[in-house]
Amino acid sequence: MIEILTSGVALGVHVPGLLLADRLRERGVPAGVSVLERLLPAQKLATTAAMKWAFHREFRFALAGQRIGSNPASASSEQAVLDLLDRWRSDGIRRFVAFSGFWLPLLERYAAGGDDELRVDVCHVDSVSSPSFDKAGPTSLDVRHVWLADAERQALPWTIPVTPRPPVPWPERARRLLVHGGGWGMGTYRERAAALRARTFPLDVVAYEPRDLSADDGVRYFMTDPDWHPWCDDGYPPFGRVRPGAPVDYRRGIGYHGSFDLTRNVVAMVSKPGGGTLLDSLWSATPMVLLEPFGEHERRNAELWQSLGFGISFERWQKSGFDVDTLEGLHHALLRAAPDVPDYPAALAAEVSR
């Protein structure tokens, strides 16, 4: 049994954990998922949900909040922590994959109560250490670092497959752009969407709340259920298209997140460079038009994607006259690169079976 440790503060952390769990189960390896925020009391969860709305509505506030944010595990319910550690002991779990640094102190506590040594992989979805690992500080655990992208080496050391389906061939793609702000709908994507519509690009826009919507025949809107949070269940985010005058038919992706079907069929994603979005870009062979990053780790993500030939800044693409042929070149670079990236779930499953 492998326990996968995620956090609900960002879908770019949580969804790759769900993908890893599914890829392991497909190979016959039992995998469980623990979400850090499930250890928080109800009042703290309500505060976390409220912060998501605030970060969506004001990107400058989000950037400031990232700099001063604290470890959510420090507000955990002690009883919830004890119950979780007891469950792990009862199930005999000694192997973990942590997608958030905030889990490391709890793993240290768990290790202190057992005789067998833990095996812990720290899985980085970003190309440099992200804020949760920086804030958690050094750990006494003997961990193995697994990088899905590496800014220092300018490489993709490992990956987690999203789906076995091959990327959609370029000629078969709709000449649409997918515009979004990551799992919390953050950043300048709404302003950029307006600029792109002025150039008559048809858009798929992932809205975050009803007030993000506007009447425009060239835009299709989609949403993740705003009442759902990663700590609610272990499923993929409920996702659906928004149609005027009709309730949203939210559906769960099976084996992967529903928004990936949009990603596969467009000529580019216009988004801030979160780690989960990089993974989507690689597995769909859909290039990124890179918007303003959310912090230093996303700035390094953007630099890496451009240096590898997988993305272009919004400003550079704008100067090219929004040339679609430029995007096609980035698509082919992604197509060439993806087959050579080592499959992390396959390697992990092989280790467990030995």
C-alpha positions in Angstrom: 0.0 0.0 0.0 1.3 3.4 -1.0 -0.2 6.5 0.7 -0.3 9.6 -1.5 -0.3 12.9 0.4 -1.7 15.9 -1.3 -3.0 19.3 -0.3 -6.2 21.1 -1.3 -4.6 24.5 -1.5 -4.0 24.0 -5.2 -5.4 21.6 -7.8 -2.0 21.6 -9.4 -0.8 19.7 -6.3 -3.9 17.6 -5.7 -4.8 16.4 -9.2 -1.3 15.0 -9.9 -1.6 13.0 -6.7 -4.9 11.6 -7.9 -3.4 10.8 -11.3 -0.5 9.0 -9.5 -3.0 7.0 -7.5 -4.9 5.9 -10.6 -1.8 5.0 -12.5 -0.6 2.8 -9.6 -4.0 1.1 -9.2 -4.0 0.3 -12.9 -0.8 -1.6 -12.3 -2.2 -3.5 -9.4 -0.6 -1.4 -6.7 -3.0 -0.3 -3.9 -2.9 3.4 -3.3 -4.7 5.7 -0.9 -5.0 9.4 -0.9 -4.8 11.7 2.2 -5.6 15.4 1.8 -3.9 17.7 4.4 -6.9 20.0 4.8 -9.0 17.1 6.1 -7.1 17.4 9.4 -8.4 21.0 9.9 -11.3 22.0 12.0 -14.5 23.2 10.2 -13.8 26.9 11.1 -10.3 26.8 9.6 -11.7 25.1 6.4 -14.2 27.8 6.0 -11.4 30.4 6.2 -9.4 28.5 3.6 -12.3 28.4 1.3 -12.9 32.2 1.8 -9.3 32.9 1.0 -9.7 31.1 -2.4 -12.4 33.6 -3.4 -10.2 36.5 -2.2 -7.2 35.2 -4.2 -9.3 34.8 -7.3 -10.6 38.3 -7.2 -7.4 40.1 -6.5 -4.1 38.6 -7.8 -1.9 41.1 -5.8 -3.6 39.9 -2.6 -2.8 36.3 -3.6 0.8 37.1 -4.2 1.1 38.8 -0.8 -0.7 35.9 0.9 1.7 33.4 -0.7 4.7 35.2 0.9 3.2 35.3 4.4 1.2 32.1 4.4 1.7 29.6 7.2 1.8 25.8 7.5 -1.9 24.7 7.6 -0.9 21.6 9.5 -0.1 23.8 12.5 -3.9 24.4 12.8 -4.8 20.7 12.5 -7.1 19.0 14.9 -5.0 16.9 17.2 -7.6 14.2 17.3 -7.8 14.1 13.5 -4.0 13.7 13.3 -4.1 10.9 15.9 -6.9 9.1 14.0 -4.9 9.4 10.7 -1.7 8.1 12.3 -3.6 5.2 13.9 -5.1 4.3 10.5 -1.7 4.3 8.9 -0.3 2.0 11.6 -3.4 -0.3 11.4 -2.9 -0.6 7.7 0.8 -1.1 8.0 1.7 1.8 5.7 5.4 2.4 5.4 5.6 3.9 1.9 4.5 7.5 1.1 4.6 10.0 -1.7 4.3 13.6 -0.5 3.2 16.3 -2.9 3.3 19.0 -0.2 6.1 19.9 2.2 3.6 20.5 4.9 3.2 16.7 5.3 6.8 16.2 6.3 6.5 17.1 10.0 3.5 14.7 10.3 5.5 11.9 8.6 8.4 12.6 11.1 5.9 12.1 13.9 4.6 8.9 12.4 8.1 7.5 11.8 9.0 8.1 15.5 6.2 5.8 16.6 7.3 2.8 14.5 10.1 0.3 14.3 10.3 0.0 10.5 11.9 2.7 8.4 9.6 4.8 6.2 10.2 5.1 2.5 9.2 8.6 1.4 9.2 10.1 -2.0 8.8 13.9 -2.2 7.2 14.6 -5.6 7.8 18.1 -7.0 5.3 19.2 -9.6 7.2 22.5 -9.9 10.6 22.9 -11.4 12.1 24.3 -8.2 11.1 23.9 -4.6 7.6 25.2 -4.1 6.5 27.3 -1.1 5.1 24.4 1.0 8.6 22.7 1.0 10.4 26.0 1.6 8.1 26.8 4.6 8.3 23.3 6.0 12.1 23.5 6.2 14.5 20.6 6.4 13.3 17.2 7.4 15.0 14.4 9.4 13.5 11.8 7.1 15.6 10.2 4.5 13.5 11.2 1.5 13.9 10.7 -2.3 13.2 13.7 -4.4 11.2 13.1 -7.6 11.1 16.0 -10.0 8.5 16.2 -12.7 10.3 19.3 -14.0 13.8 20.5 -13.1 14.8 24.1 -13.8 18.4 23.6 -12.7 19.0 20.7 -15.1 16.7 22.1 -17.8 15.0 18.7 -18.0 11.9 16.6 -17.3 13.4 13.8 -15.1 10.0 12.1 -14.5 6.4 12.3 -15.4 2.9 11.1 -14.4 0.9 10.1 -17.4 -2.5 11.8 -17.6 -4.1 9.4 -20.1 -2.8 6.6 -22.5 -4.7 8.4 -25.3 -2.2 10.0 -27.8 -2.3 13.7 -28.3 -4.8 15.0 -30.9 -3.1 15.7 -34.2 -2.6 19.3 -35.0 -4.8 19.4 -38.1 -7.7 17.9 -36.1 -7.7 20.5 -33.4 -10.2 23.3 -33.1 -8.5 26.7 -33.6 -9.5 27.7 -30.1 -7.5 28.8 -27.1 -8.1 27.5 -23.5 -7.8 30.3 -21.0 -7.7 29.7 -17.3 -6.1 30.7 -14.0 -5.3 27.3 -12.5 -7.4 25.6 -9.8 -8.1 28.8 -7.9 -8.7 31.0 -11.0 -5.9 33.3 -10.2 -3.9 35.8 -12.3 -4.4 38.0 -15.3 -6.2 35.5 -17.5 -9.5 37.4 -17.6 -7.8 40.5 -18.9 -5.9 38.5 -21.5 -9.1 36.7 -22.6 -10.6 40.1 -23.4 -7.5 41.1 -25.5 -7.7 37.8 -27.4 -11.4 38.2 -28.1 -10.6 41.6 -29.6 -8.5 39.6 -32.1 -11.6 37.4 -32.7 -9.9 34.2 -31.3 -12.6 31.7 -30.2 -12.0 30.9 -26.6 -12.7 28.2 -24.0 -12.6 30.0 -20.6 -12.6 28.3 -17.3 -14.6 30.7 -15.1 -14.4 30.6 -11.3 -17.7 32.2 -10.3 -20.8 33.4 -12.1 -19.7 37.0 -12.2 -16.8 36.0 -14.4 -19.2 35.2 -17.2 -20.2 37.6 -20.0 -22.3 37.4 -23.1 -20.0 36.7 -26.0 -20.7 34.3 -28.9 -17.0 33.6 -29.3 -16.5 32.3 -25.8 -17.5 28.9 -24.3 -17.4 29.0 -20.5 -16.7 26.1 -18.2 -16.6 25.8 -14.4 -15.5 23.5 -11.6 -18.3 23.2 -9.1 -17.6 26.1 -6.7 -19.1 24.2 -3.8 -16.5 21.4 -4.2 -13.1 21.3 -2.5 -10.3 18.7 -2.7 -10.9 17.8 0.9 -14.6 16.8 0.2 -13.7 13.4 -1.5 -11.1 11.6 -3.6 -12.7 12.2 -6.9 -11.6 14.5 -9.7 -13.1 18.0 -9.7 -16.7 18.1 -10.9 -16.5 20.1 -14.1 -19.0 21.2 -16.7 -19.9 23.7 -19.4 -21.9 26.8 -18.5 -24.9 27.4 -20.7 -27.1 30.5 -20.4 -30.3 29.8 -18.5 -29.4 26.2 -17.6 -27.9 24.5 -14.6 -24.3 23.3 -15.0 -24.1 19.6 -15.6 -21.0 18.9 -13.5 -19.3 15.6 -14.3 -16.3 13.8 -12.8 -13.5 12.7 -15.0 -12.8 9.0 -15.0 -9.0 8.2 -14.7 -8.1 11.9 -15.2 -9.6 15.4 -14.7 -12.4 16.6 -17.0 -10.7 19.8 -18.1 -8.0 17.8 -19.8 -10.4 17.0 -22.6 -10.5 20.7 -23.4 -6.7 20.9 -23.2 -6.3 18.1 -25.8 -8.3 19.8 -28.4 -7.1 23.4 -28.5 -4.0 25.0 -30.1 -2.7 26.6 -26.8 -3.4 27.1 -23.2 -3.2 30.7 -22.0 -2.4 30.4 -18.3 -0.1 31.1 -15.5 2.6 28.4 -15.4 1.6 26.2 -12.5 3.1 22.7 -12.2 -0.1 20.9 -12.9 -0.6 22.9 -16.0 2.9 22.0 -17.2 1.9 18.3 -16.8 -1.3 18.9 -18.9 0.7 20.7 -21.5 3.2 17.8 -21.8 0.6 15.0 -22.1 -1.7 16.8 -24.5 1.2 18.3 -26.6 -0.6 21.6 -26.2 1.7 24.6 -26.0 1.5 27.2 -23.3 1.1 31.0 -23.8 2.5 32.0 -20.5 0.9 34.6 -18.3 2.2 36.4 -15.1 3.5 33.7 -12.7 2.2 33.2 -9.1 5.5 33.4 -7.3 9.1 32.5 -7.9 8.5 28.8 -8.5 6.1 29.6 -11.3 8.5 32.1 -12.8 11.1 29.3 -13.0 8.4 27.0 -14.5 7.8 29.6 -17.3 11.5 30.0 -18.0 11.9 26.2 -18.3 8.9 25.8 -20.6 10.3 28.5 -22.9 13.8 27.1 -22.9 12.6 23.6 -23.8 10.5 25.1 -26.7 7.2 24.2 -25.2 5.8 27.7 -24.4 5.9 31.4 -25.3 5.2 34.4 -23.2 2.0 36.3 -24.0 4.0 39.4 -24.8 6.2 37.6 -27.3 3.3 35.9 -28.9 1.5 39.2 -29.1 4.5 40.8 -30.9 4.4 38.0 -33.5 0.8 39.0 -34.3 -0.6 36.0 -32.4 0.9 33.7 -35.1 -0.7 30.3 -34.9 2.2 28.7 -36.9 4.5 29.6 -33.9 2.2 27.5 -31.7 2.4 24.5 -34.1 6.2 24.5 -33.7 5.8 24.3 -29.9 3.3 21.5 -30.3 5.8 19.4 -32.3 8.5 20.0 -29.7 6.2 18.6 -27.0 5.3 15.6 -29.2 9.0 14.8 -29.6 9.8 15.2 -26.0 7.0 13.3 -24.2 7.9 9.7 -25.2 11.4 10.0 -23.7 10.3 11.2 -20.2 10.5 8.4 -17.6 7.2 7.1 -16.2 7.2 7.6 -12.5 4.2 5.5 -11.6 5.6 2.6 -13.7 8.9 2.8 -11.9 7.3 3.0 -8.5 5.1 0.1 -9.2 8.1 -2.0 -10.3 9.9 -1.1 -7.1 6.9 -2.3 -5.0 6.6 -5.5 -6.9 10.2 -6.5 -6.3 
